[in-house]
């Protein structure tokens, strides 16, 4: 089966994902709890190479949006609910479930699991809806 990909919508969905991440991890939302969960301060983060982190995060957003566009195309989803549903199942199968074992075996804090995976859930729901109606 051949799937037509609207690359502009994939790029817009990636940008939306990136913006959601900026809001999600901001000081006004989950940023402080996330920093506590990873055991770092804002100063610690600034000492790292933030340019590489942001470029990597955006590249990951593009890859996720493209893969989700393929799933939506294969399923022939055309409505907000269909797209969000595919986003939900992509999250369950490819984000939440595999990451759960990582968190459990590493002994990472529950807050870290909930914050990180909550971000991906919201992003995949919104990107799925967008990709279904605009592709």
Backbone as JSON Lines, residues from 0, in Angstrom:
{"i":0,"aa":"X","n":[0.85,-1.18,0.0],"ca":[0.0,0.0,0.0],"c":[0.89,1.23,0.0]}
{"i":1,"aa":"X","n":[0.61,2.14,-0.88],"ca":[1.36,3.39,-0.97],"c":[0.64,4.47,-0.14]}
{"i":2,"aa":"X","n":[1.41,5.2,0.64],"ca":[0.85,6.26,1.47],"c":[1.43,7.59,1.02]}
{"i":3,"aa":"X","n":[0.56,8.54,0.71],"ca":[0.99,9.89,0.38],"c":[1.27,10.65,1.68]}
{"i":4,"aa":"X","n":[2.43,11.24,1.77],"ca":[2.81,12.0,2.96],"c":[2.82,13.48,2.61]}
{"i":5,"aa":"X","n":[2.13,14.27,3.4],"ca":[2.15,15.72,3.26],"c":[3.28,16.22,4.16]}
{"i":6,"aa":"X","n":[4.42,16.51,3.55],"ca":[5.62,16.86,4.32],"c":[5.47,18.2,5.06]}
{"i":7,"aa":"X","n":[4.67,19.08,4.52],"ca":[4.43,20.36,5.22],"c":[3.7,20.09,6.53]}
{"i":8,"aa":"X","n":[2.69,19.24,6.48],"ca":[1.94,18.91,7.7],"c":[2.83,18.16,8.69]}
{"i":9,"aa":"X","n":[3.69,17.29,8.19],"ca":[4.65,16.59,9.07],"c":[5.54,17.61,9.76]}
{"i":10,"aa":"X","n":[6.04,18.59,9.02],"ca":[6.89,19.62,9.62],"c":[6.11,20.45,10.64]}
{"i":11,"aa":"X","n":[4.88,20.83,10.31],"ca":[4.05,21.6,11.26],"c":[3.77,20.77,12.51]}
{"i":12,"aa":"X","n":[3.48,19.48,12.34],"ca":[3.23,18.61,13.5],"c":[4.48,18.51,14.37]}
{"i":13,"aa":"X","n":[5.65,18.44,13.75],"ca":[6.91,18.4,14.51],"c":[7.11,19.7,15.28]}
{"i":14,"aa":"X","n":[6.79,20.81,14.66],"ca":[6.91,22.1,15.34],"c":[5.94,22.16,16.52]}
{"i":15,"aa":"X","n":[4.73,21.68,16.31],"ca":[3.75,21.66,17.4],"c":[4.26,20.78,18.55]}
{"i":16,"aa":"X","n":[4.8,19.63,18.22],"ca":[5.39,18.74,19.24],"c":[6.47,19.47,20.02]}
{"i":17,"aa":"X","n":[7.33,20.18,19.32],"ca":[8.45,20.92,19.94],"c":[7.93,22.02,20.85]}
{"i":18,"aa":"X","n":[6.89,22.72,20.4],"ca":[6.29,23.79,21.21],"c":[5.62,23.2,22.46]}
{"i":19,"aa":"X","n":[4.91,22.09,22.29],"ca":[4.3,21.44,23.45],"c":[5.38,21.08,24.46]}
{"i":20,"aa":"X","n":[6.5,20.56,23.99],"ca":[7.61,20.23,24.89],"c":[8.13,21.45,25.63]}
{"i":21,"aa":"X","n":[8.23,22.57,24.93],"ca":[8.69,23.8,25.56],"c":[7.76,24.25,26.66]}
{"i":22,"aa":"X","n":[6.47,24.12,26.42],"ca":[5.47,24.49,27.43],"c":[5.46,23.46,28.56]}
{"i":23,"aa":"X","n":[5.47,22.18,28.21],"ca":[5.37,21.09,29.17],"c":[6.5,21.14,30.21]}
{"i":24,"aa":"X","n":[7.71,21.4,29.72],"ca":[8.89,21.39,30.6],"c":[9.26,22.8,31.09]}
{"i":25,"aa":"X","n":[8.36,23.75,30.93],"ca":[8.63,25.13,31.36],"c":[8.52,25.24,32.88]}
{"i":26,"aa":"X","n":[9.08,26.32,33.43],"ca":[8.98,26.53,34.88],"c":[7.54,26.64,35.37]}
{"i":27,"aa":"X","n":[6.64,27.06,34.51],"ca":[5.25,27.22,34.92],"c":[4.45,25.94,34.92]}
{"i":28,"aa":"X","n":[4.99,24.87,34.33],"ca":[4.22,23.62,34.28],"c":[5.01,22.52,35.0]}
{"i":29,"aa":"X","n":[5.69,21.66,34.27],"ca":[6.34,20.51,34.9],"c":[7.86,20.63,35.0]}
{"i":30,"aa":"X","n":[8.43,21.73,34.54],"ca":[9.88,21.89,34.56],"c":[10.52,21.67,35.91]}
{"i":31,"aa":"X","n":[10.04,22.34,36.97],"ca":[10.67,22.14,38.28],"c":[10.57,20.7,38.79]}
{"i":32,"aa":"X","n":[9.41,20.06,38.61],"ca":[9.26,18.66,39.05],"c":[10.14,17.73,38.23]}
{"i":33,"aa":"X","n":[10.27,18.02,36.95],"ca":[11.11,17.21,36.07],"c":[12.57,17.32,36.49]}
{"i":34,"aa":"X","n":[13.03,18.56,36.76],"ca":[14.42,18.75,37.19],"c":[14.69,18.04,38.51]}
{"i":35,"aa":"X","n":[13.76,18.09,39.42],"ca":[13.9,17.35,40.68],"c":[13.99,15.85,40.41]}
{"i":36,"aa":"X","n":[13.13,15.36,39.53],"ca":[13.1,13.92,39.23],"c":[14.4,13.45,38.57]}
{"i":37,"aa":"X","n":[15.04,14.3,37.76],"ca":[16.31,13.89,37.14],"c":[17.51,14.26,37.98]}
{"i":38,"aa":"X","n":[17.26,14.98,39.1],"ca":[18.33,15.32,40.02],"c":[19.26,16.4,39.5]}
{"i":39,"aa":"X","n":[18.72,17.34,38.72],"ca":[19.55,18.42,38.17],"c":[18.91,19.76,38.44]}
{"i":40,"aa":"X","n":[19.75,20.78,38.41],"ca":[19.27,22.15,38.55],"c":[19.29,22.81,37.17]}
{"i":41,"aa":"X","n":[18.7,24.0,37.1],"ca":[18.72,24.75,35.85],"c":[20.16,25.06,35.43]}
{"i":42,"aa":"X","n":[21.0,25.35,36.41],"ca":[22.42,25.62,36.13],"c":[23.1,24.39,35.54]}
{"i":43,"aa":"X","n":[22.76,23.2,36.07],"ca":[23.33,21.96,35.52],"c":[22.96,21.8,34.05]}
{"i":44,"aa":"X","n":[21.7,22.08,33.75],"ca":[21.24,21.94,32.37],"c":[21.93,22.93,31.45]}
{"i":45,"aa":"X","n":[22.14,24.14,31.93],"ca":[22.78,25.17,31.1],"c":[24.24,24.86,30.83]}
{"i":46,"aa":"X","n":[24.86,24.06,31.7],"ca":[26.26,23.67,31.48],"c":[26.38,22.65,30.35]}
{"i":47,"aa":"X","n":[25.29,21.98,30.03],"ca":[25.31,21.01,28.94],"c":[25.23,21.72,27.6]}
{"i":48,"aa":"X","n":[25.3,20.95,26.53],"ca":[25.21,21.52,25.19],"c":[23.75,21.58,24.77]}
{"i":49,"aa":"X","n":[23.1,22.69,25.12],"ca":[21.68,22.84,24.86],"c":[21.37,22.9,23.36]}
{"i":50,"aa":"X","n":[22.28,23.43,22.56],"ca":[22.05,23.49,21.12],"c":[21.88,22.08,20.55]}
{"i":51,"aa":"X","n":[22.76,21.18,20.96],"ca":[22.67,19.8,20.5],"c":[21.37,19.15,21.0]}
{"i":52,"aa":"X","n":[21.02,19.43,22.25],"ca":[19.79,18.87,22.82],"c":[18.56,19.34,22.05]}
{"i":53,"aa":"X","n":[18.5,20.63,21.75],"ca":[17.33,21.16,21.02],"c":[17.28,20.64,19.58]}
{"i":54,"aa":"X","n":[18.42,20.56,18.93],"ca":[18.45,20.03,17.56],"c":[18.03,18.56,17.57]}
{"i":55,"aa":"X","n":[18.53,17.81,18.53],"ca":[18.15,16.4,18.66],"c":[16.68,16.23,18.96]}
{"i":56,"aa":"X","n":[16.15,17.08,19.84],"ca":[14.72,17.01,20.18],"c":[13.86,17.33,18.97]}
{"i":57,"aa":"X","n":[14.28,18.31,18.17],"ca":[13.49,18.64,16.98],"c":[13.58,17.52,15.94]}
{"i":58,"aa":"X","n":[14.76,16.94,15.77],"ca":[14.91,15.82,14.84],"c":[14.03,14.66,15.27]}
{"i":59,"aa":"X","n":[13.98,14.38,16.56],"ca":[13.12,13.32,17.07],"c":[11.65,13.64,16.81]}
{"i":60,"aa":"X","n":[11.26,14.9,16.95],"ca":[9.89,15.31,16.68],"c":[9.53,15.1,15.21]}
{"i":61,"aa":"X","n":[10.45,15.39,14.31],"ca":[10.22,15.17,12.88],"c":[10.05,13.68,12.6]}
{"i":62,"aa":"X","n":[10.93,12.85,13.18],"ca":[10.83,11.41,12.97],"c":[9.51,10.85,13.5]}
{"i":63,"aa":"X","n":[9.1,11.32,14.67],"ca":[7.84,10.85,15.26],"c":[6.66,11.29,14.4]}
{"i":64,"aa":"X","n":[6.66,12.53,13.94],"ca":[5.56,13.03,13.1],"c":[5.5,12.25,11.79]}
{"i":65,"aa":"X","n":[6.64,11.96,11.2],"ca":[6.66,11.21,9.94],"c":[6.12,9.79,10.14]}
{"i":66,"aa":"X","n":[6.59,9.1,11.19],"ca":[6.11,7.75,11.46],"c":[4.6,7.75,11.73]}
{"i":67,"aa":"X","n":[4.14,8.72,12.49],"ca":[2.71,8.82,12.78],"c":[1.92,9.1,11.5]}
{"i":68,"aa":"X","n":[2.46,9.92,10.61],"ca":[1.79,10.18,9.32],"c":[1.67,8.88,8.51]}
{"i":69,"aa":"X","n":[2.69,8.04,8.58],"ca":[2.61,6.74,7.89],"c":[1.5,5.89,8.49]}
{"i":70,"aa":"X","n":[1.45,5.79,9.82],"ca":[0.4,5.0,10.47],"c":[-0.98,5.51,10.1]}
{"i":71,"aa":"X","n":[-1.14,6.81,10.12],"ca":[-2.43,7.42,9.79],"c":[-2.79,7.16,8.34]}
{"i":72,"aa":"X","n":[-1.8,7.23,7.46],"ca":[-2.04,6.93,6.05],"c":[-2.43,5.48,5.84]}
{"i":73,"aa":"X","n":[-1.72,4.56,6.5],"ca":[-2.06,3.13,6.37],"c":[-3.47,2.85,6.88]}
{"i":74,"aa":"X","n":[-3.86,3.52,7.97],"ca":[-5.19,3.33,8.55],"c":[-6.26,4.13,7.81]}
{"i":75,"aa":"X","n":[-5.84,5.01,6.92],"ca":[-6.75,5.88,6.18],"c":[-7.63,6.72,7.11]}
{"i":76,"aa":"X","n":[-7.01,7.18,8.2],"ca":[-7.72,8.02,9.16],"c":[-7.91,9.41,8.56]}
{"i":77,"aa":"X","n":[-9.11,9.95,8.71],"ca":[-9.42,11.25,8.12],"c":[-10.06,12.23,9.11]}
{"i":78,"aa":"X","n":[-10.39,11.78,10.32],"ca":[-11.06,12.65,11.29],"c":[-10.15,12.9,12.49]}
{"i":79,"aa":"X","n":[-10.51,13.91,13.26],"ca":[-9.75,14.24,14.47],"c":[-9.72,13.04,15.41]}
{"i":80,"aa":"X","n":[-10.87,12.4,15.62],"ca":[-10.92,11.27,16.55],"c":[-10.13,10.07,16.03]}
{"i":81,"aa":"X","n":[-10.19,9.81,14.74],"ca":[-9.42,8.7,14.18],"c":[-7.92,8.96,14.34]}
{"i":82,"aa":"X","n":[-7.5,10.18,14.02],"ca":[-6.08,10.52,14.15],"c":[-5.6,10.49,15.58]}
{"i":83,"aa":"X","n":[-6.42,11.04,16.49],"ca":[-6.06,11.02,17.91],"c":[-6.03,9.58,18.42]}
{"i":84,"aa":"X","n":[-6.94,8.76,17.93],"ca":[-6.96,7.34,18.34],"c":[-5.68,6.63,17.92]}
{"i":85,"aa":"X","n":[-5.22,6.9,16.72],"ca":[-3.96,6.29,16.27],"c":[-2.8,6.84,17.1]}
{"i":86,"aa":"X","n":[-2.84,8.13,17.4],"ca":[-1.83,8.71,18.29],"c":[-1.82,8.04,19.65]}
{"i":87,"aa":"X","n":[-3.02,7.77,20.18],"ca":[-3.14,7.1,21.48],"c":[-2.51,5.7,21.44]}
{"i":88,"aa":"X","n":[-2.87,4.92,20.42],"ca":[-2.34,3.55,20.35],"c":[-0.86,3.53,20.02]}
{"i":89,"aa":"X","n":[-0.38,4.5,19.27],"ca":[1.07,4.61,19.04],"c":[1.77,4.89,20.38]}
{"i":90,"aa":"X","n":[1.16,5.75,21.2],"ca":[1.73,6.05,22.51],"c":[1.74,4.81,23.4]}
{"i":91,"aa":"X","n":[0.61,4.12,23.46],"ca":[0.52,2.92,24.32],"c":[1.56,1.9,23.9]}
{"i":92,"aa":"X","n":[1.62,1.59,22.61],"ca":[2.48,0.51,22.14],"c":[3.95,0.85,22.0]}
{"i":93,"aa":"X","n":[4.25,2.1,21.64],"ca":[5.63,2.43,21.31],"c":[6.3,3.42,22.26]}
{"i":94,"aa":"X","n":[5.54,3.97,23.2],"ca":[6.12,4.9,24.17],"c":[5.9,4.39,25.58]}
{"i":95,"aa":"X","n":[4.65,4.33,26.01],"ca":[4.34,4.02,27.41],"c":[4.8,2.61,27.81]}
{"i":96,"aa":"X","n":[4.45,1.62,27.02],"ca":[4.77,0.24,27.39],"c":[6.28,-0.03,27.43]}
{"i":97,"aa":"X","n":[7.02,0.28,26.36],"ca":[8.45,-0.04,26.42],"c":[9.21,0.8,27.45]}
{"i":98,"aa":"X","n":[8.78,2.03,27.65],"ca":[9.47,2.87,28.63],"c":[9.19,2.43,30.06]}
{"i":99,"aa":"X","n":[8.06,1.78,30.29],"ca":[7.73,1.34,31.64],"c":[8.81,0.4,32.17]}
{"i":100,"aa":"X","n":[9.22,-0.56,31.36],"ca":[10.27,-1.48,31.85],"c":[11.58,-0.75,32.08]}
{"i":101,"aa":"X","n":[11.9,0.24,31.24],"ca":[13.12,1.03,31.46],"c":[13.08,1.71,32.82]}
{"i":102,"aa":"X","n":[11.97,2.35,33.11],"ca":[11.83,3.07,34.38],"c":[11.85,2.11,35.56]}
{"i":103,"aa":"X","n":[11.18,0.98,35.43],"ca":[11.12,0.04,36.54],"c":[12.5,-0.56,36.83]}
{"i":104,"aa":"X","n":[13.21,-1.0,35.8],"ca":[14.51,-1.6,36.03],"c":[15.56,-0.58,36.47]}
{"i":105,"aa":"X","n":[15.45,0.65,35.99],"ca":[16.41,1.69,36.37],"c":[16.09,2.27,37.74]}
{"i":106,"aa":"X","n":[14.89,2.06,38.22],"ca":[14.5,2.62,39.51],"c":[14.31,4.13,39.47]}
{"i":107,"aa":"X","n":[13.97,4.64,38.29],"ca":[13.76,6.08,38.17],"c":[12.45,6.46,38.85]}
{"i":108,"aa":"X","n":[12.33,7.72,39.25],"ca":[11.12,8.16,39.96],"c":[9.86,8.07,39.1]}
{"i":109,"aa":"X","n":[8.75,7.77,39.76],"ca":[7.46,7.7,39.08],"c":[7.13,9.02,38.41]}
{"i":110,"aa":"X","n":[7.45,10.14,39.09],"ca":[7.18,11.46,38.49],"c":[7.84,11.6,37.13]}
{"i":111,"aa":"X","n":[9.05,11.09,37.0],"ca":[9.76,11.2,35.73],"c":[9.02,10.44,34.64]}
{"i":112,"aa":"X","n":[8.55,9.24,34.96],"ca":[7.77,8.47,33.99],"c":[6.5,9.22,33.59]}
{"i":113,"aa":"X","n":[5.78,9.72,34.58],"ca":[4.51,10.4,34.3],"c":[4.71,11.7,33.52]}
{"i":114,"aa":"X","n":[5.71,12.47,33.88],"ca":[5.96,13.74,33.18],"c":[6.39,13.48,31.74]}
{"i":115,"aa":"X","n":[7.39,12.64,31.56],"ca":[7.9,12.39,30.2],"c":[6.85,11.73,29.31]}
{"i":116,"aa":"X","n":[6.17,10.74,29.83],"ca":[5.2,10.03,29.0],"c":[3.91,10.81,28.83]}
{"i":117,"aa":"X","n":[3.57,11.66,29.8],"ca":[2.43,12.55,29.62],"c":[2.64,13.51,28.46]}
{"i":118,"aa":"X","n":[3.86,14.02,28.36],"ca":[4.21,14.91,27.24],"c":[4.02,14.18,25.91]}
{"i":119,"aa":"X","n":[4.52,12.96,25.82],"ca":[4.38,12.23,24.56],"c":[2.93,11.87,24.26]}
{"i":120,"aa":"X","n":[2.14,11.58,25.29],"ca":[0.73,11.3,25.07],"c":[0.02,12.51,24.47]}
{"i":121,"aa":"X","n":[0.19,13.65,25.1],"ca":[-0.46,14.88,24.6],"c":[0.02,15.18,23.18]}
{"i":122,"aa":"X","n":[1.32,15.08,22.95],"ca":[1.87,15.36,21.61],"c":[1.32,14.42,20.56]}
{"i":123,"aa":"X","n":[1.29,13.14,20.85],"ca":[0.81,12.18,19.86],"c":[-0.69,12.32,19.59]}
{"i":124,"aa":"X","n":[-1.46,12.66,20.61],"ca":[-2.89,12.9,20.39],"c":[-3.09,14.09,19.45]}
{"i":125,"aa":"X","n":[-2.4,15.18,19.73],"ca":[-2.57,16.39,18.92],"c":[-1.99,16.2,17.52]}
{"i":126,"aa":"X","n":[-0.79,15.63,17.43],"ca":[-0.21,15.39,16.11],"c":[-1.06,14.44,15.29]}
{"i":127,"aa":"X","n":[-1.59,13.39,15.94],"ca":[-2.45,12.44,15.22],"c":[-3.68,13.11,14.65]}
{"i":128,"aa":"X","n":[-4.31,13.96,15.46],"ca":[-5.49,14.69,14.99],"c":[-5.13,15.59,13.82]}
{"i":129,"aa":"X","n":[-4.03,16.32,13.94],"ca":[-3.61,17.22,12.86],"c":[-3.31,16.47,11.58]}
{"i":130,"aa":"X","n":[-2.53,15.42,11.71],"ca":[-2.11,14.68,10.52],"c":[-3.3,14.02,9.81]}
{"i":131,"aa":"X","n":[-4.29,13.59,10.58],"ca":[-5.46,12.94,9.96],"c":[-6.3,13.93,9.17]}
{"i":132,"aa":"X","n":[-6.5,15.11,9.72],"ca":[-7.41,16.04,9.02],"c":[-6.71,16.84,7.93]}
{"i":133,"aa":"X","n":[-5.39,17.0,8.02],"ca":[-4.69,17.84,7.04],"c":[-3.88,17.07,6.02]}
{"i":134,"aa":"X","n":[-3.84,15.76,6.13],"ca":[-3.03,14.99,5.17],"c":[-3.82,14.64,3.95]}
